[in-house]
Amino acid sequence: MAGGTRDFRAPGPDTAVYVISVAAELTGLHPQTLRTYERLGLVTPGRTGGGGRRYSHRDIERLREIAELSSSGIGLEGVRRVLDLQNRLAALAQRNEELLAELEATRDALRQALAVRRADGAAPAVNRLPVLRQPTPGQSLVVWRRNNR
């Protein structure tokens, strides 16, 4: 506390801070509905030492999404499936980003290796490495990776 001021920072999106009554008010849902969603595994609020539920901002957003899906006529099992598919899609998108970064790192390493070969006086070879060719629109590139097990 410098100069009598406190440094208040907003909690992160996963910090469980809202009690069930506040979460219910923020989402427009009844507290019993929140308990039902928890029992069904659609949301998992944090718990205090005494067992009280605490919801994060991310939980509130998820509850709003569940309410929106439910109000559009999707049953709770359908909601569960939609949320599961969204989670899987996000995981696949993340994995795709990782693979793209790995591909670019491989390209850079191959370019550097070719540059070293050329600097050592090796005859410039025709670029037959497909990984180094720049893809053109509509063209696919397949990269195989051996598992060294």
C-alpha positions in Angstrom: 0.0 0.0 0.0 2.0 2.9 -1.3 0.9 6.4 -0.3 -2.4 5.1 1.1 -3.7 3.7 -2.1 -4.5 0.1 -2.8 -3.8 -1.7 -6.0 -7.1 -3.3 -6.9 -6.9 -5.5 -10.0 -9.8 -7.1 -11.7 -9.9 -10.9 -11.1 -8.9 -13.1 -14.1 -11.7 -14.8 -16.1 -11.1 -18.1 -14.2 -11.0 -16.6 -10.7 -14.1 -17.9 -8.8 -15.5 -14.8 -7.1 -19.3 -14.8 -7.5 -21.6 -16.4 -5.0 -24.6 -18.4 -6.4 -27.1 -15.5 -5.8 -24.9 -13.1 -7.7 -24.3 -15.6 -10.5 -28.0 -16.3 -10.7 -28.7 -12.5 -11.0 -26.0 -12.0 -13.6 -27.3 -14.8 -15.8 -31.0 -14.4 -15.2 -31.3 -18.0 -14.0 -32.7 -19.3 -10.8 -30.1 -20.6 -8.3 -31.7 -24.0 -8.4 -31.1 -24.1 -12.2 -27.4 -23.3 -11.5 -27.3 -26.3 -9.1 -29.0 -28.5 -11.8 -26.4 -27.4 -14.4 -23.7 -28.2 -12.0 -25.1 -31.6 -11.1 -25.3 -32.4 -14.9 -21.7 -31.4 -15.3 -22.4 -28.4 -17.6 -20.6 -26.0 -15.3 -18.2 -26.6 -12.4 -18.0 -23.7 -10.0 -15.2 -23.4 -7.5 -15.8 -24.1 -3.9 -14.9 -22.3 -0.7 -13.4 -24.1 2.3 -16.9 -24.3 3.7 -18.3 -25.8 0.5 -20.0 -22.7 -0.9 -20.1 -22.3 -4.7 -18.1 -19.6 -6.3 -18.5 -18.8 -10.0 -15.9 -17.2 -12.3 -16.5 -14.8 -15.1 -16.0 -17.7 -17.5 -18.6 -19.7 -15.6 -21.0 -16.8 -16.0 -20.4 -16.7 -19.8 -20.9 -20.4 -20.0 -24.2 -20.2 -18.0 -25.4 -17.5 -20.4 -24.5 -19.7 -23.4 -26.4 -22.7 -21.8 -29.4 -20.5 -21.2 -29.3 -19.2 -24.8 -29.1 -22.7 -26.2 -31.8 -23.9 -24.0 -34.1 -21.0 -24.8 -33.6 -21.8 -28.5 -35.2 -25.2 -28.0 -32.1 -27.4 -27.5 -32.4 -29.9 -24.7 -29.8 -30.2 -22.0 -28.2 -33.3 -23.6 -28.0 -31.3 -26.8 -26.4 -28.4 -24.9 -23.9 -30.8 -23.4 -23.0 -32.0 -26.9 -22.7 -28.5 -28.4 -20.4 -27.4 -25.5 -18.3 -30.6 -25.9 -18.0 -30.0 -29.7 -17.0 -26.3 -29.0 -14.3 -27.5 -26.6 -13.0 -30.0 -29.1 -13.0 -27.4 -31.9 -11.0 -25.1 -29.7 -8.5 -27.8 -28.9 -8.1 -28.7 -32.6 -7.6 -25.1 -33.5 -4.9 -24.8 -30.9 -3.2 -28.0 -32.1 -3.4 -26.7 -35.7 -1.6 -23.5 -34.6 1.1 -25.6 -32.9 1.5 -27.7 -36.1 1.7 -24.6 -38.3 4.4 -23.2 -36.0 6.3 -26.5 -36.1 6.1 -26.6 -39.9 7.4 -23.0 -40.1 10.3 -23.9 -37.8 11.1 -27.0 -39.9 11.1 -24.8 -43.1 13.4 -22.3 -41.4 15.8 -25.1 -40.3 15.8 -26.6 -43.8 16.4 -23.2 -45.4 19.4 -22.6 -43.1 20.8 -26.1 -43.8 20.5 -25.4 -47.6 22.2 -22.0 -47.1 25.1 -23.6 -45.2 25.5 -26.2 -48.0 25.6 -23.5 -50.6 28.1 -21.5 -48.6 30.3 -24.5 -48.4 30.5 -24.6 -52.2 28.0 -27.3 -52.9 26.3 -27.0 -56.2 22.9 -25.3 -55.9 20.4 -28.1 -56.1 17.0 -27.7 -57.5 14.6 -27.2 -54.7 12.9 -30.6 -54.5 11.9 -30.3 -50.9 8.1 -29.7 -51.0 8.2 -28.3 -47.4 10.3 -25.4 -48.7 8.0 -24.6 -51.7 5.6 -21.8 -51.1 2.1 -23.2 -51.5 -0.1 -21.7 -54.1 -3.9 -21.1 -53.5 -5.8 -24.3 -53.9 -2.7 -26.5 -53.5 -2.3 -28.9 -50.6 0.8 -29.9 -48.8 1.2 -33.1 -46.8 4.0 -33.4 -44.3 4.9 -36.7 -42.8 6.6 -37.0 -39.5 8.1 -40.2 -38.1 7.4 -41.2 -34.6 10.8 -42.1 -33.1 9.6 -44.6 -30.5 
